[in-house]
Amino acid sequence: PYDFSNDLRTFQWGAQIGGEYALKRNFNIFANLDYDFNNVFKSDFTAITFSMHNIYLNIGFGYKF
C-alpha cells in the first residue's frame, strides 16, 4: 500500500559544492553538499502534496601519514 517505487523519477539533476580545510600538517576536515533540483516523484504523482528533493550532506576528517 505505501510502495511508491513506480512513481519515482529515474533521472535526477542538481548541484554539488564542497570544500576542504587543513587544520594542521596532517589533519584536515571536509564537507560536501548535494542538492537535486527536480522533484523525487514524477509530475503526475499526487499522494504527497509538497515537493521532495534529495539533499545529502557529507562531513568528515582525514589524517595524512
C-alpha positions in Angstrom: 0.0 0.0 0.0 2.8 2.5 0.7 5.1 1.4 -2.1 5.7 4.4 -4.4 8.7 2.9 -6.2 6.9 3.0 -9.6 6.3 6.8 -9.2 9.9 7.8 -8.6 11.9 9.6 -11.3 14.7 7.6 -12.8 16.9 10.7 -13.5 17.9 13.4 -11.0 19.9 16.5 -11.7 21.3 19.0 -9.3 24.5 20.7 -7.9 27.3 19.8 -5.6 29.5 22.0 -3.6 32.3 21.1 -1.2 35.4 22.2 0.5 38.4 21.0 2.5 40.4 22.8 5.2 43.8 21.8 6.6 43.7 22.1 10.4 47.4 21.2 10.8 50.0 19.5 8.7 48.4 16.0 8.9 44.7 16.8 9.8 42.0 18.1 7.5 38.3 18.4 7.6 35.9 18.4 4.6 32.2 18.9 3.7 30.2 18.1 0.6 26.6 19.2 -0.1 24.5 17.7 -2.9 21.1 19.1 -3.8 18.8 17.9 -6.6 16.7 20.5 -8.4 13.9 18.4 -9.7 11.2 16.6 -7.6 11.8 13.0 -6.5 8.4 11.9 -7.8 7.0 12.2 -11.3 4.9 15.3 -12.2 1.6 13.4 -12.2 2.1 12.0 -8.6 -0.5 13.5 -6.2 -0.3 11.4 -3.0 2.2 13.7 -1.4 1.3 17.4 -1.9 4.7 19.0 -1.3 7.8 18.9 -3.4 10.5 16.5 -2.2 14.2 16.9 -3.2 17.3 14.8 -2.5 19.6 16.6 -0.2 22.9 15.0 1.0 25.5 16.4 3.4 28.8 14.6 4.0 31.1 15.8 6.7 34.4 14.1 7.6 38.0 14.4 8.6 41.2 13.0 7.3 44.7 12.2 8.5 47.7 12.1 6.2 50.5 9.6 7.1 
